[in-house]
Amino acid sequence: MDASRSYLFVPATDLVLIKKAVSSAADVVIIDLEDAVASSEKETARKVMKEALKAHKQEQKIIVRINALDTAFWEADVETAINGGAAGIMLPKAEDEQGVQKVADKIRQISGGKDKAFELIPLVESAKGVQFAFAIASADPMVSVLAFGSIDFSLDIGCELTPEGLELLFARSQLVIASKAAGKGSPIDAVYPDLRDEEGLKKQTVFAKQLGFKAKLVIHPKQLAVVHQVFSPSKEELTLAREIVEGFEKAEKNGVASIKIAGQLVDYPVYKKAKKILQNRIIKQ
């Protein structure tokens, strides 16, 4: 199971910035051909991305955010990303299963069907996308996880973004539930745009984790430490998880399925959660 906690955006226009992103602590780097690139620079950015993939694809997992399906750029973006050796594609403004399937089919056509390890990450950032989240997640086996774009979503529905994030509670929960129902991994939470507000970043990341997210989109390397801390179990949590797993498995062999460990009632759901923590363990760093 993918234990990636952070997905760092970097513009596809600057090889130096891309090299810095690849050298950072990010679990995944997203080379951005969409919002970070002016319309007049799309072709140039694609060339830079191709060069960056050639130089760094062995060092880091690199995803490419292509342009939206309603543009003239997306097909060339997909072709360059695949031929360059990207690990996957992020599809912005994903709103229905037809659009996701269109991109998946294009990927298979270009790759000659050699897409077994290739990821397609739909970025949900509109009311329609949230409404049809399950259909988007279920559209194709290539879809690995959904990602949430809160800024465009807030513009679409006309809500005001707040540090507390209650206005996004339904949308976030919808993506978590739809992902689970579709048999996909936990979704990736939205970016936190204020680089000066580390405490706000931590609060929002904790809130997302409480809702069921396991990773976050990031716009600067300085945000990585906080995101990794929140989405990684501490040494104390790992120790308790081991005690729970070992104690429960010992009790189960004796026909007991409910015990107490460290003052906590442990039954099958608690045991399964502890086991999952150990399976996906990444110690805080």
C-alpha positions, 0 to 999 in steps of 0.5 A, spaced: 500 500 500 502 506 498 504 510 504 505 517 501 504 523 505 506 529 501 505 531 494 509 537 492 507 541 486 513 544 482 512 549 476 514 545 469 517 551 467 524 551 472 529 546 472 532 548 478 526 548 482 524 541 479 531 539 482 530 542 489 523 539 489 526 532 487 531 533 492 526 535 498 523 530 503 517 530 499 514 523 498 511 525 491 513 530 486 508 533 482 510 537 476 505 542 474 503 544 467 496 547 469 495 553 473 503 554 474 504 555 467 501 561 462 498 559 456 503 562 452 508 557 455 505 551 455 509 548 450 516 550 453 514 547 459 512 541 456 519 541 454 522 542 461 518 537 464 521 532 459 528 534 460 526 534 468 523 527 467 529 524 464 534 527 469 530 525 475 525 519 474 530 514 477 530 519 484 523 520 485 516 518 484 514 524 479 507 525 477 505 530 472 499 535 472 496 535 465 491 541 463 484 540 463 480 536 458 477 542 455 483 545 453 488 544 447 494 542 451 492 535 455 493 530 449 500 532 448 501 533 456 499 526 457 504 523 451 510 527 453 509 525 461 508 517 459 514 517 454 518 521 459 517 516 464 512 519 469 509 515 474 502 517 473 498 523 471 493 528 475 487 530 472 485 537 474 477 539 474 475 531 474 467 532 474 465 525 471 467 518 469 467 519 462 472 524 462 477 520 467 475 514 462 478 518 456 484 520 459 485 512 461 484 510 454 489 515 452 494 513 457 493 505 454 493 508 447 500 511 448 503 506 453 501 500 448 497 497 454 503 497 459 500 501 464 500 496 470 504 501 475 501 507 472 497 512 476 491 516 474 489 521 480 483 525 479 483 532 482 476 534 484 475 541 485 468 543 483 461 541 486 459 537 480 466 533 481 464 532 489 457 530 487 460 524 482 466 523 486 464 515 487 463 515 479 470 518 478 473 514 483 470 507 480 471 510 472 477 506 471 482 501 475 488 506 473 485 511 478 489 510 484 486 515 489 482 522 489 485 529 490 481 535 493 482 542 490 479 546 495 480 553 492 477 552 485 471 548 489 470 554 494 470 559 487 465 554 484 460 554 490 461 561 492 463 559 499 468 563 504 474 559 506 476 559 513 482 557 517 477 552 521 475 549 514 468 547 516 465 550 510 469 544 506 467 538 511 461 535 507 466 535 500 472 532 504 467 527 507 464 525 501 471 524 497 473 519 503 467 515 503 466 515 495 474 513 495 472 507 500 466 505 497 470 505 490 475 500 493 481 506 492 486 509 497 485 514 502 484 521 498 489 527 498 487 533 502 487 540 498 493 545 499 494 550 504 496 556 501 498 561 507 506 559 507 507 563 513 501 560 517 505 553 520 500 552 526 494 553 521 497 548 516 498 543 522 490 544 524 488 543 517 492 537 516 490 534 523 482 535 521 483 532 514 487 526 518 481 525 523 476 525 517 480 519 513 485 523 509 492 520 509 496 525 505 496 532 503 498 536 497 503 541 498 506 548 495 512 549 498 518 544 501 517 548 508 510 545 509 513 538 508 515 537 516 508 539 519 505 534 514 509 528 515 509 529 522 501 529 522 500 523 517 506 519 521 505 515 527 509 517 533 514 512 536 509 511 542 503 510 537 507 504 534 509 501 541 502 501 543 500 498 536 505 492 537 502 491 544 495 491 541 497 486 535 501 481 540 496 481 545 490 480 541 493 475 537 496 471 543 489 472 546 485 470 540 489 463 540 486 462 547 479 463 544 479 470 547 477 476 542 476 482 547 482 484 552 484 490 555 491 493 554 494 500 557 487 501 559 483 500 553 478 495 550 481 491 544 477 487 540 477 486 532 476 493 530 481 496 534 486 490 533 485 491 525 487 498 526 493 497 530 495 492 525 494 497 519 498 502 523 504 497 523 503 495 516 504 502 513 509 505 519 513 511 517 516 514 523 515 521 524 521 525 521 
